[in-house]
Amino acid sequence: MVGARDGEEIEESGGRRRRGEEERDTAAEAEAGAGAGDPMAVLGPDIMWKVMGLLDAGSVARCIVVSQWWYEIAAADRVWAPKCEELRKGKAHIPRSPQVRGASRLAAYSISIMDGKRCLMFAFWIQQAQARIVKEDLCDHVWEFHFREAAPEYWRNLDPFWNGTAPPMRRYFNLDGSQTADPHDEVWGGHECTYCIVTSYVGDGQIRNHYVRINRWPGMRVSRKEDWSWEMSNNLYCYNSVPDAEKDGGTGPLFFPVWGQLHTAIITRGKMQLRSIYYYLLL
């Protein structure tokens, strides 16, 4: 019959079929044709896992959002475990947060990126590229200390960094808010020393100022390097974190205050995981 409505019978050379059945068959054929051109369908999971292993992290992250089938392959631990190892090579510090029990390797990689480039995260969330340090960062690391050229000559003459008479001076931040040094440190002198982390905000939650202060000395601006090490400095002196990548369990905060909710969303494999991977691996 010509012009039959949906569900009505239509005449064909091979007999009679219902229009709804014909439309379903056409859709199935189109879907099969699309699947035939999908590398996942053509090559199969085993080969695609090998292909994913050859891609960089950003490319694999793009594959995650193609479809649920691609997600199952591209998000697998066997793909991301070696990428985590590669990411950590040459890094001064390994963050503690990605080592949360039960976290996938994909979650561990993305959280490591967020922690290692904490200043970029701040730029994304509040449009301000400034590294933020917390108490755990200070206390988990040993710090090398030296005076800068603008410091008085008397202090520079006592500093091994300038006179080359000994290894660099070291400082230690303690959980009780105190700071200590090695015995026989000529600059230290055994005086009482405390520290504080100061963060001030303006409207819309933007950070106006963030610095670390020792006693009543000028505050030190905080920055993070490509190898995930820290530097704190002012015009008189400078602190650099000593590499400790071999430290068992990692270092730094377990949950960073600003992205604790995002951290949880990634671990639970919610939609935020895909967005976080896209933003933080592809930026």
Summary of the structure (lengths in Angstrom):
residues: 283
radius of gyration: 28.3
end to end distance: 58.2
largest distance: 104.3
contacts: 783
relative contact order: 0.14
helix: 45%
strand: 19%
